[in-house]
């Protein structure tokens, strides 16, 4: 490439741009004469009122959420319809163009009410049936995921803008060629007027080689204000192996001072800056609103100040893994996949206890290959990251395996497993995309019975996706499409509908971060139990479907698993983590209410119960007392012996469970299928048991948590809606 020729071309273009600005902009700063054909001056901004959501048809007319500006009018976004003055999706509350409400229990499929479930090729999202993988609308984008406010279209599973040329910046679709708050890219504020993505400000002369300041302006001083071949702050294209940018080019020449007008714009930029030799140190990111993914593996040049290297790693036992590096475990490897235009990882997760793999990036380091020690980054201004995942080219997704979205920091790694706090998610579907809002506040050390740690956001070191062995192997192929810092927690965090794909880990797992809830599988055999599980977010809580697989075992005449919703302490007998908003145990005497609603369907053998754990202190190593309130009972009897008279129609029994805790069970007779529960008062059972001293319970006992679900012996079990409030 002829550098001098390119430099001359850039310099001439930039000089013409400056000349046009100084000649066309009146001294008053009114941008009217600068607006192009088809544009209107709204304040200090040029815009197209035919497509601008903030100035639709006329300046200042803002389109409401769910609508987009089309030909100067605010209309419902693609896939939404107008019902009662609002743009909504077709579902059971307003099904089809007639906006008719379906009968109780019905779904809306293909714009008609149905009682037969979703047709083949469709999935349930709330009370609507949509195309598997999402119907490409802003309410069901890449699955059941609702786009954040401001998005006006779903483009192939990614939330974005309906109008060509617009970019989703924060909560609005804007034209970065004209938008003053996002001039040339998201977050690039312009105090003047944004023209063709360039911020126009000063009104003096052009400088020039003769020093003439233009007809009225001063020539300005060159050199110090000249630009070195790049119109914004840019690194060179080369850089040494340590990632340093190239030099900026020769100093621009401004000419002598002249004229009597305002301050000049400075001299021309000089020749294009040349990069250093070798290496890949230059930053390839041009959109500062995003964390970039590209072949360099370098996260850089973003408004958040995050810089670091993408990486992947494994235990080294999987010869098929796409991440090998120089040591077979990922050393030096950049997980960029050009075909998927994303950071990807594929392979097979084995069953050995030492198996592990993962993919992520540092948040304060040089590019891949930099030998300097990575540092920490203060993420206190964030609440988490939105991580979008999709299947790789093979269509395997995560192979039915759950994933952990983790936030390592300098002081909260688990000393034994080297695990880090995060949220556990159901994995990656075989088609379409899924976005998980992984909040710091929801993060725990997954399934860790030894250490309880939260994210130290002020000392973040990484953002990563990690996964661990199961009793069965999982072949996977998935990609991280984007990672976006979250400044304010979305409400809801998880949109109504199916939460991720069905997963089939046979060993215990607890998927969490679901609007204040976690959902556990909790098999009792040490090697796990075959099953599939689908988690759902509902408008008021959470739900799940649990299907016992072939070869499912109920050992020692006990249940084979206890799939349940967790609020507080969990999972299981020795869970040390607190899930959801109930994070600090309270004594029974300090509780004001524990109310819950639960709608469920029972399987062929087992029972449906509230399983409540208590301790003698707020943070015991293991709980001391278990209290069970039975709601439905196919064919099971309680532990221990009958105690006194029934309470609220349930007979109390007291015994000892298999892990040594004393248990009080408020039992219902066999053959009780269980009706939906509405605002049941669990606190009344706690107080009744404490008043009698059942199982050693007293008013000074600490409520650790409530796990609500099924003791499964066989069959398929569903919680369609569950909520609880612990006060």
LOLUMZA-620511 format. One record per residue (C-alpha): y, z, x. Coordinates in steps of 0.02 Angstrom, whole numbers, padded with zeros to 5 digits, always signed. Layout:
residues N
YZX/...
end
This chain:
residues 727
+00000+00000+00000/+00175-00043+00062/+00261+00128+00054/+00434+00060+00089/+00423-00067-00051/+00364+00066-00174/+00502+00182-00115/+00634+00050-00138/+00570+00013-00313/+00571+00198-00362/+00743+00224-00287/+00815+00075-00377/+00738+00129-00541/+00802+00307-00524/+00977+00247-00476/+00981+00133-00629/+00926+00279-00738/+01064+00389-00670/+01192+00250-00689/+01139+00221-00869/+01154+00405-00906/+01326+00423-00829/+01393+00271-00919/+01314+00296-01090/+01342+00482-01116/+01517+00529-01180/+01602+00680-01104/+01578+00777-01266/+01388+00779-01236/+01351+00695-01405/+01185+00604-01380/+01212+00480-01523/+01248+00332-01412/+01095+00373-01304/+00966+00365-01444/+00856+00211-01443/+00817+00092-01583/+00735+00180-01732/+00793+00351-01672/+00915+00474-01751/+01023+00604-01663/+00979+00777-01731/+01092+00898-01639/+01068+00863-01454/+00901+00777-01481/+00850+00598-01517/+00703+00586-01636/+00609+00472-01754/+00633+00549-01926/+00493+00442-01994/+00363+00543-01897/+00447+00704-01835/+00375+00857-01924/+00532+00957-01881/+00651+00822-01944/+00555+00726-02076/+00663+00597-02165/+00821+00690-02115/+00877+00814-01982/+00814+00990-02010/+00683+00951-02142/+00525+01040-02079/+00352+00994-02145/+00247+01143-02202/+00085+01192-02117/-00057+01073-02163/+00062+00928-02189/+00120+00790-02074/+00272+00678-02076/+00224+00502-02130/+00358+00371-02161/+00489+00506-02179/+00392+00610-02307/+00286+00767-02284/+00109+00725-02341/-00057+00815-02328/-00146+00791-02162/-00301+00681-02159/-00446+00765-02248/-00338+00883-02349/-00282+00864-02530/-00139+00930-02634/-00191+01069-02753/-00064+01182-02836/+00071+01129-02715/-00032+01169-02559/-00133+01059-02443/-00312+01123-02444/-00489+01072-02400/-00612+01024-02534/-00720+01179-02562/-00790+01282-02706/-00618+01350-02752/-00546+01174-02775/-00683+01044-02765/-00635+00860-02755/-00477+00772-02810/-00480+00863-02978/-00458+01029-02883/-00585+01107-03003/-00664+01275-02958/-00854+01282-02946/-00959+01415-03031/-01003+01574-02938/-01130+01543-02800/-01105+01354-02798/-01050+01249-02650/-00940+01095-02646/-01032+00945-02570/-00966+00767-02571/-00824+00825-02685/-00945+00889-02819/-01010+01064-02859/-01192+01098-02818/-01315+01242-02828/-01443+01158-02714/-01367+01195-02544/-01296+01067-02425/-01373+00891-02422/-01465+00826-02270/-01347+00788-02128/-01219+00916-02186/-01183+01095-02136/-01109+01240-02234/-00933+01299-02189/-00883+01438-02306/-00909+01365-02480/-00898+01184-02424/-01028+01062-02357/-00964+00953-02216/-01040+00825-02098/-01144+00905-01961/-01032+00937-01812/-00873+00935-01918/-00786+00810-02031/-00642+00772-01912/-00512+00864-02017/-00396+01001-01957/-00495+01130-02057/-00665+01076-01989/-00637+01007-01815/-00791+00995-01706/-00887+01105-01829/-00816+01238-01946/-00670+01269-01829/-00497+01267-01905/-00360+01198-01793/-00215+01312-01748/-00052+01296-01843/+00045+01142-01789/-00101+01024-01764/-00094+00876-01883/-00258+00789-01843/-00432+00813-01773/-00467+00677-01647/-00653+00664-01607/-00679+00851-01620/-00519+00900-01531/-00366+00968-01622/-00212+00861-01593/-00082+00753-01676/-00094+00618-01810/+00053+00515-01746/+00022+00406-01594/+00130+00460-01448/+00146+00641-01504/+00075+00791-01408/+00024+00961-01476/+00137+01084-01385/+00106+01262-01443/+00123+01259-01633/+00203+01088-01656/+00167+00904-01630/+00313+00830-01533/+00365+00671-01444/+00384+00725-01263/+00493+00572-01233/+00631+00646-01342/+00595+00830-01374/+00716+00944-01281/+00597+01092-01279/+00456+00985-01208/+00539+00846-01110/+00411+00744-01015/+00275+00873-01050/+00241+01034-01144/+00351+01179-01092/+00478+01076-00996/+00643+01132-01073/+00795+01019-01060/+00972+01088-01076/+01044+00914-01098/+00965+00768-01190/+00785+00710-01167/+00779+00520-01148/+00613+00434-01112/+00542+00599-01051/+00685+00628-00928/+00816+00764-00950/+00993+00693-00941/+01130+00817-00896/+01275+00784-00773/+01410+00654-00812/+01490+00618-00641/+01486+00465-00532/+01337+00385-00449/+01373+00429-00268/+01320+00267-00189/+01330+00210-00009/+01518+00180-00018/+01553+00354-00083/+01635+00290-00241/+01615+00413-00381/+01611+00286-00522/+01759+00249-00632/+01800+00432-00663/+01674+00544-00576/+01660+00608-00400/+01534+00534-00283/+01447+00699-00255/+01364+00754-00096/+01204+00673-00040/+01058+00744+00052/+01045+00915-00027/+01027+00847-00202/+00933+00687-00163/+00752+00678-00222/+00610+00631-00108/+00523+00496-00203/+00468+00605-00352/+00574+00637-00506/+00503+00812-00534/+00436+00944-00416/+00282+00859-00348/+00160+00884-00208/+00111+00745-00090/-00042+00643-00118/-00136+00697+00034/-00125+00866+00115/-00226+00944+00251/-00393+01024+00218/-00301+01183+00171/-00220+01091+00028/-00039+01077+00089/+00074+00947+00011/+00144+00800+00107/+00323+00795+00171/+00459+00748+00051/+00526+00588+00131/+00692+00555+00216/+00850+00637+00154/+00942+00541+00020/+01114+00474+00065/+01259+00520-00045/+01407+00432+00033/+01575+00511+00063/+01664+00615-00067/+01769+00512-00186/+01844+00505-00357/+01917+00644-00459/+01791+00663-00598/+01659+00797-00624/+01523+00839-00502/+01422+00688-00449/+01237+00669-00473/+01196+00666-00288/+01132+00533-00173/+00981+00424-00197/+00810+00493-00158/+00763+00408+00003/+00591+00343+00039/+00435+00406-00045/+00362+00566+00030/+00205+00539+00130/+00056+00653+00120/-00035+00735+00264/-00191+00660+00333/-00361+00692+00256/-00408+00823+00127/-00376+00832-00060/-00236+00960-00057/-00117+00873-00177/-00115+00932-00358/-00171+00799-00482/-00108+00890-00638/+00037+00807-00730/+00032+00907-00893/+00095+01081-00856/+00047+01146-01029/-00138+01135-00986/-00262+01196-00858/-00317+01033-00781/-00494+00972-00752/-00516+00829-00629/-00620+00773-00481/-00519+00879-00358/-00584+01039-00438/-00411+01115-00413/-00326+01208-00557/-00140+01192-00521/+00036+01146-00579/+00036+01234-00748/+00166+01340-00837/+00054+01494-00827/+00052+01503-00638/-00138+01491-00628/-00205+01406-00472/-00383+01405-00412/-00545+01315-00378/-00680+01264-00502/-00855+01316-00449/-01036+01329-00508/-01178+01438-00448/-01361+01482-00477/-01502+01585-00405/-01565+01428-00318/-01738+01423-00398/-01701+01276-00514/-01722+01112-00421/-01659+01012-00572/-01490+01097-00584/-01338+00986-00566/-01252+01119-00460/-01331+01126-00287/-01199+01125-00151/-01236+01147+00033/-01352+01297+00006/-01441+01240-00151/-01350+01375-00248/-01183+01289-00275/-01089+01321-00113/-00944+01197-00104/-00997+01105-00262/-00866+01045-00387/-00948+01030-00561/-00842+00879-00613/-00935+00750-00718/-00841+00585-00726/-00944+00519-00872/-00900+00668-00980/-00725+00692-00905/-00760+00878-00897/-00834+01016-00792/-01021+01012-00831/-01182+01101-00787/-01362+01053-00825/-01533+01119-00779/-01665+01241-00840/-01645+01428-00853/-01806+01509-00800/-01889+01668-00862/-01890+01775-00705/-01784+01932-00701/-01685+01863-00554/-01634+01701-00640/-01451+01665-00668/-01324+01523-00666/-01143+01494-00714/-00986+01390-00702/-00802+01439-00694/-00643+01442-00590/-00539+01561-00486/-00365+01604-00551/-00279+01637-00384/-00345+01535-00239/-00327+01371-00147/-00425+01215-00195/-00613+01199-00165/-00649+01219+00020/-00501+01333+00053/-00556+01471+00171/-00421+01597+00122/-00483+01745+00020/-00446+01724-00167/-00326+01847-00244/-00297+01920-00417/-00181+01857-00554/-00089+01961-00682/-00145+01899-00853/-00060+02040-00949/+00048+01916-01044/-00111+01838-01118/-00236+01904-01245/-00378+01791-01187/-00430+01610-01168/-00486+01476-01291/-00637+01393-01212/-00696+01227-01286/-00874+01172-01249/-00978+01019-01289/-01149+00950-01249/-01176+00844-01095/-01239+00666-01101/-01420+00718-01136/-01372+00805-01300/-01457+00970-01254/-01306+01082-01269/-01356+01257-01212/-01536+01229-01267/-01532+01367-01398/-01472+01491-01268/-01327+01612-01290/-01186+01612-01162/-01071+01746-01092/-00886+01703-01074/-00833+01826-00940/-00675+01891-00855/-00714+01960-00682/-00577+02068-00605/-00558+02165-00445/-00621+02329-00514/-00729+02309-00670/-00886+02222-00611/-01048+02309-00654/-01110+02388-00491/-01292+02344-00525/-01292+02173-00609/-01121+02114-00543/-01089+02064-00723/-00913+02065-00794/-00838+02105-00965/-00832+01962-01088/-00893+01904-01256/-01066+01838-01295/-01067+01678-01397/-01207+01580-01485/-01198+01435-01361/-01160+01249-01366/-01216+01132-01506/-01311+00971-01470/-01167+00868-01540/-00983+00894-01571/-00874+01028-01493/-00853+01214-01516/-00702+01319-01468/-00725+01505-01438/-00572+01618-01437/-00629+01742-01305/-00510+01889-01318/-00493+02025-01186/-00494+02156-01325/-00668+02101-01383/-00744+02097-01210/-00885+02215-01160/-01024+02219-01030/-01153+02130-01137/-01313+02229-01171/-01273+02350-01031/-01339+02526-01060/-01267+02599-00899/-01084+02553-00889/-00941+02532-01011/-00794+02432-00942/-00651+02334-01018/-00554+02187-00946/-00420+02235-00820/-00302+02093-00866/-00178+02137-00729/-00308+02099-00595/-00401+01947-00660/-00499+01849-00529/-00601+01721-00628/-00637+01641-00795/-00821+01592-00808/-00970+01551-00917/-01127+01644-00863/-01304+01648-00930/-01462+01744-00892/-01652+01733-00915/-01748+01748-01076/-01934+01768-01110/-01937+01579-01137/-01853+01445-01032/-01702+01347-01095/-01657+01171-01036/-01470+01148-01051/-01335+01019-01021/-01159+01068-01073/-00978+01044-01022/-00818+01145-01023/-00696+01026-01106/-00541+01136-01094/-00482+01312-01057/-00318+01360-01139/-00231+01528-01112/-00198+01620-01276/-00030+01708-01291/-00056+01779-01467/-00223+01814-01550/-00260+01689-01690/-00289+01759-01863/-00431+01749-01899/-00504+01742-01724/-00657+01652-01794/-00632+01530-01938/-00737+01549-02095/-00904+01458-02082/-01048+01444-01959/-01006+01525-01792/-01077+01412-01659/-01251+01337-01665/-01417+01418-01708/-01485+01515-01559/-01662+01570-01515/-01657+01693-01370/-01814+01798-01392/-01753+01949-01294/-01616+02063-01363/-01441+01992-01380/-01281+02042-01468/-01158+01903-01508/-00983+01976-01526/-00798+01942-01548/-00825+01890-01730/-00668+01960-01813/-00710+02138-01762/-00900+02127-01776/-01052+02094-01669/-01221+02029-01729/-01381+02081-01640/-01557+02012-01640/-01641+02171-01572/-01827+02128-01557/-01940+02277-01520/-02080+02202-01411/-02030+02207-01227/-02057+02020-01207/-01955+01980-01363/-02003+01894-01524/-01991+01712-01579/-01848+01684-01701/-01694+01581-01740/-01527+01655-01788/-01367+01582-01861/-01209+01686-01865/-01071+01657-01993/-00891+01715-02013/-00842+01749-02193/-00671+01769-02270/-00688+01958-02268/-00815+01992-02133/-00974+01919-02059/-01150+01861-02100/-01308+01793-02022/-01475+01711-02059/-01630+01772-01965/-01792+01672-01972/-01947+01748-01895/-02035+01615-01792/-02218+01572-01767/-02309+01714-01678/-02184+01846-01733/-02255+02020-01702/-02227+02189-01785/-02306+02303-01654/-02382+02476-01684/-02358+02463-01871/-02170+02458-01842/-02043+02320-01870/-02037+02170-01755/-01847+02169-01746/-01689+02240-01820/-01562+02098-01841/-01400+02182-01891/-01210+02184-01892/-01136+02309-01769/-00977+02409-01794/-00946+02529-01651/-01091+02590-01542/-01225+02462-01504/-01339+02376-01484/-01490+02482-01521/-01542+02655-01467/-01462+02656-01294/-01312+02542-01318/-01163+02611-01225/-01040+02477-01283/-00922+02491-01430/-00899+02330-01528/-00751+02294-01640/-00602+02404-01684/-00703+02567-01694/-00702+02608-01508/-00680+02797-01506/-00809+02909-01590/-00745+03031-01721/-00822+03192-01786/-00879+03188-01967/-00745+03315-02008/-00611+03195-01943/-00668+03046-02045/-00574+03000-02203/-00682+02856-02265/-00828+02744-02216/-00839+02608-02349/-00940+02448-02345/-00987+02297-02449/-01146+02197-02417/-01226+02045-02498/-01399+01999-02433/-01567+01917-02468/-01729+02000-02412/-01880+01921-02330/-02064+01946-02371/-02098+02115-02286/-01975+02248-02226/-01819+02339-02284/-01629+02328-02287/-01535+02480-02220/-01375+02553-02152/-01430+02624-01982/-01301+02753-01925/-01298+02837-01753/-01225+03007-01709/-01201+03104-01548/-01166+03281-01494/-01017+03213-01397/-00905+03060-01411/-00987+02973-01261/-01169+03027-01245/-01292+02937-01134/-01402+02909-01287/-01372+02959-01469/-01454+03116-01534/-01468+03083-01722/-01505+02932-01830/-01460+02923-02015/-01526+02783-02125/-01465+02737-02299/-01594+02620-02377/-01527+02484-02493/-01680+02373-02519/-01864+02404-02485/-02004+02279-02503/-02152+02386-02448/-02108+02523-02321/-02108+02712-02315/-01989+02824-02215/-02025+02935-02066/-02057+03120-02089/-02062+03231-02241/-01967+03238-02404/-01822+03360-02406/-01750+03433-02566/-01684+03333-02711/-01622+03154-02714/-01440+03112-02673/-01360+02964-02762/-01534+02909-02816/-01604+02910-02638/-01733+03034-02577/-01696+03117-02407/-01834+03122-02277/-01825+03199-02102/-01933+03150-01953/-01926+03091-01772/-01917+02909-01717/-02008+02824-01573/-01864+02853-01450/-01853+03040-01483/-01704+03053-01601/-01714+03157-01759/-01695+03044-01912/-01637+03077-02089/-01677+02935-02210/-01603+02917-02384/-01749+02814-02450/-01771+02702-02602/-01943+02666-02674/-02047+02515-02626/-02018+02361-02731/-01829+02386-02731/-01761+02213-02692/-01585+02278-02668/-01429+02224-02761/-01265+02175-02677/-01172+02331-02622/-00986+02347-02659/-00881+02482-02575/-01025+02602-02545/-00964+02772-02481/-01069+02808-02326/-00966+02961-02281/-01038+03051-02433/-01212+03034-02357/-01151+03100-02189/-01076+03253-02273/-01229+03283-02381/-01343+03278-02228/-01224+03391-02131/-01215+03516-02274/-01405+03536-02267/-01419+03521-02078/-01540+03374-02096/-01600+03315-01925/-01476+03434-01844/-01324+03345-01915/-01163+03446-01939/-00979+03414-01975/-00947+03423-01787/-01069+03280-01751/-00986+03121-01687/-01006+02956-01779/-01047+02828-01644/-01073+02671-01746/-01151+02584-01895/-01281+02447-01879/-01321+02363-02044/-01469+02248-02063/-01655+02226-02087/-01815+02303-02019/-01911+02140-02011/-02099+02131-02024/-02107+01950-02084/-02005+01817-02173/-01829+01752-02172/-01680+01868-02200/-01497+01830-02238/-01336+01930-02242/-01216+01814-02333/-01066+01931-02324/-01037+02101-02244/-00886+02211-02210/-00855+02392-02164/-00702+02501-02137/-00718+02660-02032/-00566+02773-02048/
end
